[in-house]
Amino acid sequence: MATPMRVLIVEDEDKLRRVLELHLISEGYEVTSAGSAEEALRRADGVAVVVTDLRLPGTDGLSLMDALRQNTDAPVIVMTAFSSVETAVDAMKRGAVDFLPKPFSLEHLSAVVRKALEVRQLRQENLQLKVELGKKLSFANIVGQGPKMQEILGAVAKVAPARTTILLCGESGVGKDLIARAIHHHSPRASKPFVKINCTAIPETLMESELFGYEKGAFTGATSSRPGKFEQAGGGTVFLDEIGDVPLAIQVKLLRVLQERELERLGSNKTISIDVRVIAATNVDLRRAIEDGEFREDLYYRLNVFPLTIPALRERREDIPALAEHFLVRLAAQNGRPAPELSAGARDALMNYHWPGNVRELENVLERSLLLSGGPALLAEDIRFDAAPRATAQTGNGFLPEGVTLDQHEQGLIREALRRTSGNKSQAARILGMTRNAFRYRLSQMGID
């Protein structure tokens, strides 16, 4: 049977205090009461909710709230016969979760106490999540004991407390997202929002409104104003993932955000000042993109204040065994089974693989292997790597599939790239090793919009 929640009632009027006490006891709560702030402080240990009058002998209710905050995290409900907007606002600013102007019904009191308990539970869950996130994002918990990753983590520790803009470079799957979150977590902005923006996933036509917001009537369907991602991250960190896929028109606006710390919503000429830290990430060579005319040089230098290149997994093979054991423990716990031991054969198989998908691929391989194995140890034969793509049947000359012309073969590759990337031109161009402009030119030749 669950232990009843304990409520502390602070009211100097004996009769009213007794009525409130009896009512909450009938609702199933354990109730402690006090007639003054001094008495309340002595009885505050272990309470889940505090209901206090604002007018008390000696110390008033607002001062009592300040004192309680030093000893308990219990939410506080204030009640008073002298209700006013100013008093209510002052109480809320001091941390009250609700405000009860006298006279109030006992049903109203019950509803407010239930709401306060929900607030308390949410606070506790949020605190627990922050503790777990802190453990996950602590430098000690980021697996990488080799010299290359230790150098990266050392640089992260130095730059995290600053406001400096950071550019994370590295192949897809190396852990740029994890590093960005660790930087935010170890910065003075840790209590503020961390807003991740996947620049590849946002259609070009929506990118401006997503990043910078819009005003009512800015376009068809804009029935109300909406802040963009930069405003939502106020005081915190914006993580621009795959920055190389941002269109040139949006790059100009990003440059203004970095230079002036201000923006304008779509459909407005009002300037909005913002306070955010920017971390950008890319898996392409931005210098080559500058040469191809696809990335602004001035924006690159604004982003490249503190560059960090995260090494590929094949360049830090010494970390593979520790990473594998880390993933096996976590994945086994998620599947409700004990973590298997990593055999020497399995370790060698993992160490000898070329890992084109880096750490993300390692995690996927281990999850697949864990599900298909059943023994107390993960053996070499249990490791399930990604199946290698089969070679297309070729003609005797070794170049083209039989009966297919060069144009047909090229168009087939382009259509397949579009299919694999769900129509994303930037991604399709990347996997074909083409610039975005060259890829669009080929599409126009094929009659594809």
LINLIN-V409696 format. One record per residue. SS is DSSP state (hx for helix, st for strand, lp for the rest). D_FIRST is the distance of its C-alpha to the first C-alpha in Angstrom with 1 decimal. Layout:
SS_D_FIRST / SS_D_FIRST
//
This chain:
lp_0.0 / lp_3.8 / lp_6.5 / lp_9.0 / lp_12.2 / st_15.2 / st_18.4 / st_21.8 / st_24.4 / st_28.0 / lp_30.5 / lp_33.6 / lp_34.0 / hx_32.2 / hx_32.0 / hx_30.6 / hx_28.1 / hx_26.8 / hx_26.7 / hx_24.7 / hx_22.3 / hx_21.7 / hx_21.4 / hx_18.6 / hx_16.7 / hx_17.1 / lp_15.8 / lp_12.4 / lp_13.5 / st_14.2 / st_18.0 / st_20.7 / st_24.3 / st_27.8 / lp_31.3 / lp_33.0 / hx_32.6 / hx_33.2 / hx_30.4 / hx_28.1 / hx_28.9 / hx_28.1 / lp_24.5 / lp_23.7 / lp_21.9 / lp_18.4 / lp_18.6 / lp_17.6 / st_20.3 / st_23.5 / st_25.3 / st_28.8 / st_32.1 / lp_35.1 / lp_37.4 / lp_36.4 / lp_38.6 / lp_39.9 / lp_38.1 / lp_37.3 / hx_34.2 / hx_35.6 / hx_36.4 / hx_33.0 / hx_31.6 / hx_34.0 / hx_32.9 / hx_29.1 / hx_29.8 / lp_30.9 / lp_27.7 / lp_24.8 / lp_24.2 / lp_22.3 / st_24.0 / st_26.2 / st_27.1 / st_30.4 / st_31.8 / st_35.3 / lp_37.9 / lp_40.5 / lp_39.5 / lp_41.8 / hx_41.8 / hx_42.9 / hx_40.0 / hx_37.4 / hx_39.0 / hx_39.1 / hx_35.5 / hx_34.5 / hx_36.9 / lp_35.3 / lp_31.8 / lp_30.3 / lp_28.1 / st_29.1 / st_31.5 / st_31.4 / st_34.8 / lp_34.9 / lp_34.8 / lp_31.7 / lp_29.6 / hx_26.0 / hx_25.1 / hx_26.7 / hx_24.8 / hx_21.4 / hx_22.7 / hx_24.0 / hx_20.8 / hx_18.9 / hx_21.9 / hx_21.8 / hx_18.2 / hx_19.5 / hx_22.4 / hx_20.4 / hx_18.5 / hx_22.0 / hx_23.5 / hx_21.1 / hx_21.7 / hx_25.4 / hx_25.5 / hx_24.0 / hx_26.5 / hx_29.3 / hx_28.4 / hx_28.5 / hx_31.6 / hx_33.2 / hx_32.7 / hx_34.2 / hx_37.1 / lp_37.9 / hx_41.4 / hx_40.3 / hx_38.1 / lp_40.9 / lp_42.4 / lp_46.1 / lp_47.7 / lp_51.2 / hx_53.8 / hx_53.9 / hx_50.2 / hx_50.1 / hx_53.0 / hx_51.1 / hx_48.0 / hx_50.2 / hx_51.8 / hx_48.5 / hx_47.4 / hx_50.6 / hx_50.6 / hx_47.0 / lp_47.2 / lp_50.3 / lp_50.8 / lp_53.2 / lp_53.4 / st_52.7 / st_54.0 / st_52.2 / st_54.5 / lp_53.9 / lp_53.6 / lp_50.8 / lp_47.7 / lp_48.4 / lp_45.4 / hx_46.9 / hx_43.7 / hx_41.7 / hx_44.4 / hx_44.5 / hx_40.8 / hx_41.1 / hx_44.0 / hx_42.0 / hx_39.0 / lp_41.3 / lp_43.2 / lp_42.9 / lp_41.8 / lp_38.6 / lp_36.4 / lp_38.6 / lp_38.7 / st_40.0 / st_41.7 / st_43.1 / st_46.0 / st_47.3 / lp_50.9 / lp_51.7 / lp_49.1 / lp_50.3 / lp_53.3 / hx_56.3 / hx_56.5 / hx_53.0 / hx_53.0 / hx_54.5 / hx_52.1 / hx_49.1 / hx_50.2 / hx_51.6 / lp_50.2 / st_52.2 / lp_53.1 / lp_52.9 / lp_55.9 / lp_56.7 / lp_56.8 / lp_56.2 / lp_52.5 / lp_51.8 / lp_50.5 / lp_48.8 / lp_49.2 / st_47.0 / lp_46.8 / lp_47.5 / hx_45.8 / hx_47.7 / hx_46.5 / hx_42.9 / lp_43.1 / lp_44.4 / lp_44.2 / lp_42.9 / st_44.4 / st_46.0 / st_46.3 / st_49.2 / st_48.9 / lp_52.2 / hx_54.2 / hx_57.4 / hx_56.6 / lp_56.8 / lp_59.9 / hx_62.7 / hx_62.3 / hx_58.8 / hx_59.8 / hx_62.0 / hx_59.1 / hx_57.0 / hx_59.9 / hx_59.8 / hx_56.1 / hx_56.7 / hx_59.9 / hx_59.2 / lp_55.4 / st_55.8 / st_55.7 / st_56.5 / lp_54.4 / st_56.1 / lp_58.1 / lp_58.2 / lp_60.6 / lp_58.3 / st_57.6 / st_54.0 / st_53.5 / lp_50.7 / lp_49.2 / lp_48.1 / st_48.7 / st_50.0 / st_49.4 / st_51.4 / st_51.5 / st_54.0 / lp_55.0 / lp_58.6 / lp_61.5 / hx_61.8 / hx_65.3 / hx_66.5 / hx_64.8 / hx_66.8 / hx_70.0 / lp_69.3 / lp_68.8 / lp_65.2 / lp_63.6 / lp_64.9 / hx_66.2 / hx_65.3 / hx_61.6 / hx_61.6 / hx_62.7 / hx_60.2 / hx_57.4 / lp_58.9 / lp_58.5 / st_56.3 / st_56.5 / st_54.2 / st_55.0 / lp_52.1 / lp_53.7 / lp_53.4 / hx_51.4 / hx_54.6 / hx_55.9 / lp_53.2 / hx_52.7 / hx_51.6 / hx_48.2 / hx_47.6 / hx_46.0 / hx_43.5 / hx_42.7 / hx_42.4 / hx_39.9 / hx_37.9 / hx_37.7 / hx_36.9 / hx_33.9 / hx_32.6 / hx_33.5 / hx_32.1 / hx_28.7 / hx_28.9 / lp_29.7 / lp_27.1 / lp_29.7 / lp_31.2 / lp_34.1 / lp_37.4 / st_40.2 / st_43.1 / lp_46.1 / hx_49.5 / hx_51.0 / hx_48.3 / hx_48.7 / hx_52.5 / hx_52.1 / hx_50.0 / hx_52.4 / hx_55.5 / lp_54.3 / lp_55.8 / lp_52.5 / lp_54.0 / lp_50.5 / hx_49.5 / hx_46.0 / hx_44.5 / hx_46.4 / hx_45.3 / hx_41.7 / hx_42.5 / hx_44.5 / hx_41.7 / hx_39.0 / hx_41.5 / hx_42.4 / hx_38.9 / hx_38.0 / hx_41.2 / lp_41.0 / lp_38.9 / lp_39.9 / lp_38.5 / st_41.4 / st_42.8 / lp_46.5 / hx_49.5 / hx_49.7 / hx_46.1 / lp_47.0 / lp_47.6 / lp_49.7 / lp_50.6 / lp_53.3 / lp_56.7 / lp_58.4 / lp_61.2 / lp_64.7 / lp_66.4 / lp_69.4 / lp_72.5 / lp_76.1 / lp_78.7 / lp_79.4 / lp_75.8 / lp_75.0 / lp_74.0 / lp_72.4 / lp_75.2 / lp_76.5 / lp_74.7 / lp_76.5 / hx_75.5 / hx_74.6 / hx_72.5 / hx_70.8 / hx_70.0 / hx_68.8 / hx_66.5 / hx_65.0 / hx_64.5 / hx_62.8 / hx_60.5 / hx_59.6 / hx_58.7 / hx_56.6 / hx_54.7 / lp_53.9 / lp_53.2 / lp_56.3 / lp_55.8 / hx_59.3 / hx_58.6 / hx_56.5 / hx_59.1 / hx_61.9 / hx_60.1 / hx_59.6 / lp_63.2 / lp_64.4 / lp_66.0 / lp_66.0 / hx_64.3 / hx_67.7 / hx_69.4 / hx_66.6 / hx_66.9 / hx_70.7 / hx_70.2 / hx_67.9 / hx_70.5 / hx_73.2 / hx_71.0 / lp_70.5 / lp_66.8 / lp_65.4
//
